Amino acid sequence: MQDCSRRKFLVKSAAFISAASAFDLFAAPSLTPLVETRNASPAQLVGKAVEMLGGMGAFVKPGQSVLIKPNIAWDRVPEQAATTNPDIVAHVVKMCLHAGAKKVRVLDRTCNQARRCYKRSGIEAAAKKAGAEVRFVVDSRFRDVAILQGRSIKTWPVYKDALEFDVLVNIPIAKTHSVSRVTLGMKNLMGLLGGDRGELHKNFDEKIVDINTILRPALTIVDAYRVLMHNGPSGGSLDDVAEKKTVIAGSDPVAVDAHAASLFGIKAQELPFLVNASKRGLGQIDVDKMRLKTFDFRA
């Protein structure tokens, strides 16, 4: 099993590198591509963001299987900004299928009761209507995976789909968090893990980086249409929500999180997990080494 997982990791890493090199619209290949779109509907925002990155065809090839990982963790409605916007998830499903994906699956290991989370978030209905398989996480599909580059953890149970699907697309919602200050793309991948995830909150800044050495999304899309500015990650009060009508996306998950942290007035260098990820070669946090493209629908 570990050999199989290792092969999958190498294949996904190659796809990640290939996608990152495909953006001929960015003039300087040494700079990390990053895009931000603002002030439109959720579907318009994510559609334009992916277009600016070269289209979904830069990430998904005909015949490939795609696993989409939104945040469905909480029994909340979209207006409470604790779960990924369902319209963004649905539009990503459509773009993947249009790019030729043979199947697209959407799932998350929830914190509250799964059926309520899937329904109340709006993601189950929206993703199914768009053509995705929407599945609940079941314990029997977790597999222990060796974390070869792990420093604090050397093995952890990972959901089988994350190991077997060709392409992983990560779609977190931007929120505050009591442990990590913010929860964005890197932390969102915890929804693909089994075991006692509470243990990962101890020495979180090192452990979350360990996990991200084995889970490497080809594309990270941060939903910041509504942002939970206080009392995350579960929220509940609409007073804690800011409507920013923004999407941030890129193939470098660390760079995406680094830029998305600015939504909260936080610099990437203030977040130890991002500093650790950068030092360990998982991505870029230096804004001077990013090539940010923005598009404002109201401009």
N, C-alpha and C positions, 0 to 999 in steps of 0.2 A: 504493500500500500504506500509506503513511503517513497519507493522508486517511482510509482505512478504519479504521486503528488509532485515529486521533483520534476518529472517530465512536463507535467501540466504547468508548473511554475515557470520553467524555461520557455515553454511555448508562449505563455502569457506575457512574459518579460520581453520576448522578441516582438510580439504584437504591439506592446506598449512603446517600444523604441521605434518601431516602424511607423506607428501613428504619429509620434512626436516629430518625425522627420518629414512627414507628408505635407506640412503646412507651407506651401510655396508662397502664400500671401504674406508671410512674415519675412522681411528682407534680410534680417540678421539671424542665421541659423544658430548662433551661439547663445541667443537670448531665449528664455523660456516663454512659449506662447501662452497667452491668457486672454480671455475675453469677458466683457461685462456688458450686459444689455439692461436698459432701463425704460420704465414708463410705458408699458403695454400690457396686454392680457398675459396670463401665464404661458399659454401655448405660443403666442407670438414671441415672447422673451426667449424661451428655450429654443424655438425654431431658428431664430436669428443667431443665437449664440452658437449653435452647432453649425450653422451655415458659415459663420465667420471662422470656424476651426477647420473648414474644408469639407463640411457635410458629413452626415453619418457614415457615408461610404469610406471615410478615412479611418473608421474604427470597426465597422462591421462589413464583412465580405459576404457575398452570396453563399448560402448554404451553412452559415455558421449559426450556432446556438448562442443566445444572449440571455444572461441573468441580470435582471434589474433589481437593485437593492435600494428601495426608498426607506424612509423612516415611517413605520406603521406601529410604533411601539406603544402608543397611548390611546386610551379610549376618549378621543377628542374629535371635535369637528374642525374642518379646515380653518375657520375663523380664529381658532384658539392657537394656531401656529405651533402646535406640538408635533405635527406629522407633516410629511411632504405634501405639497399641493397636488391634488389628484389630476388636475388638468395638465400639469407638467409631466407627471408620470405617463398619462395617456398619450401625450404628444411624442414622448420619447419612444414609447412602444410603436407608434405609427411610423416614426422615422426609421427605426430598426427594421421593421417589416418591409418598408419601402426600399431599404438598402439591400434586401434579399435574405434577411435572417430566416432560417428554416423554422425556428420557434423562438419565442420570447417568453420568459417566465419571470414573474414578480413575486417576491416573498420577503418576509422579515420575521425574526424571532421576537415576539412582542413582550412587553412588560406586563400590561393588563391582559384581560381575557381576549384571546386572538380573534374570535368571531366578531366581537363588539368592535375591536380596533379596526379590523379590515372593513367593516360596514360603516362605522361612524366617520372614519377618515375620508370616506368617499373613494378610496383607492381601489377597492375590490371591484366595484361596479364600473368605474372609469377605465381601468386597465383591461377588464374583460371585454368591454364594448370596443376598445381599440384593437383587440385581437390577441391579447396576451393570455397565457396560462397563469392563473393566480392560485398559488398553493399555500397551505398552512405548513409551518415547520413541524416536523415530527422527529422525536428523539432518535428513532432507529436509523436516521440518515446522517448522523454525525459520525465522523471518522477522526481518529487521533492522527495528527500530522506533526512530524518533526519540524521544529523551527531551527534551521541550521545556523541562522545568524542571531538567534535569540541570546539575550544577555541575562534577562530575569526569568524568562520562561523558555523551556526547551521543547515542549510539546503541548498541544492544545487540540480539543475536538473542534473540527471545522465541518460545516454543512457540506454534504456530498456534492450538491449542485455547484457550489463555488469551486470545487476541484475539477468538475467534469465539463462544465459549459465553456465554450470557446472564448466568450467575451463577457467581462463584468463591467456593468455601468452602475456607478454609485451616485445616488440622488438624495443627499441629505437635505434637511431643512436647517437653516441657521438659527441657533438657540444658545442661550446661556446654560451653564452647567455648574453645579456646586463643587465638583471635583476638578474639572479641567478648565473652568471659566467659560469656555465655549465648546459646543459640540457641533462639528462640521463633518467633512468627509472622512477623515481618518477614524474618528470615533464611531461614525455610523456603521463601519464594517463590523463592529461588535455584534450586530444583529445576525451575522453569519456564524457565530460561535456558539458552542454548547458549553457544558460545564457551569461552574459557579462564576458568573461574570463579575460578581461583586469582588472577587479576588483580584481582578484586573485593576480595580480602583486603588489598590495598595501599590505604591510605586508606579502609578499610572503612567507617568511621563516616559518611563522606560518600557513598560509592558505594551503600551499601545503601539510603540514603534516596532517592537518584536513582532506583533501581529501583522503589522503593515509590511513586513518583509516577505510574508507568504501570501497575502491578499493584495493583488496589484490591479486595480481597476484600469481599464483602457481609457475611460473617460469619467471624470468627476464633474457633476453639475450641482452647484449649491442653489437650492431654492431659497431666495430671499424676497419672495413676493410679499410675504408677511414674515416678520422676524420677532421671535420671542425674546424680548430685551431683558426681562426679569423673571425670576422664579422658574427657570428651566430646570430640567428638561421637560417636565410634564405640564407646567403652566396651569391654565384654567381660567384666569381672569383676562378679559379682553383689554383691560387697562395695561397689561404687560406687553401688548402686541403693538408693533409699529409696522405700518404698511409702507414698504420701501420699493415695491414693484421692480425688483432687480433679480437677475440671474448672473452667476459667475461660473465659468466653466473652463476646463483645460485638461490636458493629458497628464500633467504633473500634479498629483494629489496634494503634495506638500505646498506647492505654489498656490494652488486654489485655496487651500485653507489659510495660508498666510495672507492672501489678499482679502479673503472673506472676513478675517478677524477685524479688518478696518471698519466693518459695519458696526462694530461695538466700540470703536475708538481705541482698539487694542493693536499694538504693533506685534508682528510675528515674533520678534526677539523677546517679548515679554511672556511668551508661552513656552515653557520648557519642553513640552512634547514636540513642538515644531523645531526648536533648536536642536534637539536630539536627532530628529528625523533628518534634518539637513546635514548634521555632522556625520551621520551614518550613510550618507549618499542616496537617500530616498527621494530627494527633491530640493527645490530652491526656495529660500526665504528672503533672499536679497532682492529688493525691488529694483535695484539698478541692473539686475541681470534678468529681469522679466520684460517682455515686450507685450504690454497691455493694450488691447484694442477695445474701444468702447463704442457703443451705439445707443443713442437716446432717441426713442421714437417721437419725442416731442420737439427735438431740435430742428 
